[in-house]
Amino acid sequence: MVATVGISTALVGLGACFLLAAMRNSASVYRAVPLALRRRWLVLTGLICFFLAGYLAFILLQLSDVKFPVELLVGAGQPGSARREHRARAGGG
């Protein structure tokens, strides 16, 4: 295994741990979220799940011998990220 593959896998694994912790916190706080904001809270939690799945897929691709362009996986996450940023800047959550 190339050193950069090991380093990138470890860093993405660390990021996945942070996302998992954020997902657990989101689930525990959900009952305290006002009813008017619950839909937005669920969207945020869904995005966390989406990115966690992408992180885990990246790790799986790095550790396996599957020939798949990692750029395609990373590119698939960009529309979700752009949507989140657009909504945040527009004041929509």
N, C-alpha and C positions, 0 to 999 in steps of 0.2 A: 504494500500500500504506500502510495506517495505521501510524504509528510503533510502536504497541504490538504489532502483528502482527510487525513486524521484530524488535523486542526479544525478544518471547516465543519466536519461532522461533530466534533466536540462542542464547538461554538453554537451550532444550530441545535444540538441537544440541550445545551444550557438555555437557549431561547425557548425551546419547547417546554422546559421545566417552568420557566416564568409564565408562559401562556397557560399551562395547566393550573398553576397557582391562581392566575387571574380568573380562570374559568370557575374554579372552586369558590373564590371570593364572590364572584358575580352571582353564583347560585345561592350562596348563603345570604347575600344582601337583597336578593330579589323580593322577599316578603316585605322589606322596609321601603321599597321603591313606591312612590305614589302611583295610584292607578293611572293617572294621566301620562306618566312616563314609562309605564311597563312595556309598551310596544317597542319604544326606542331601546330600552334596556335589553329586550330579547334580541333585537337586531344587533346590538353591540356584542352580546354573548354569542350570537350566531357567527359573527365575523371572527371572534376569537377561536371558535371551533374550526372555521374554515382555514384560518392561518395555521392552527395547530396541525390540522390534517396535511397541509402543505409542508410544514416542517418535518413531520414524520415521513412523508413520501420522499423528501429530499434525503433524509438519513437512510432510508431503505435503498434508494438508488445509489447512494455513495457506498454502502456496504455490500451491495450485491453486484453480480456481474452482468446485470441487465443493461443492455445498450439503449439508453434513452437520453435524449438531449436535455440536460438539466436546465438549459436556458428556456426550454418550452414550459417546464414546470414552474420556474420562477416567473416567467411571463404570464402564466395563467393567474397568478395572484395579484398582478398589478391592477386589473380593473376593480377588484374589491377594495384595494388600498386607495385607489383614486376616488372611488365613490365615497368612501369614509371621509377622506380629506375634503371633498367637495361639500358634503353635508355639514361637516364641522365648521368650515369657513362660511357657509351660508347661514349658520345659526340654526341648523336643523338637527343638531345632535351630534 
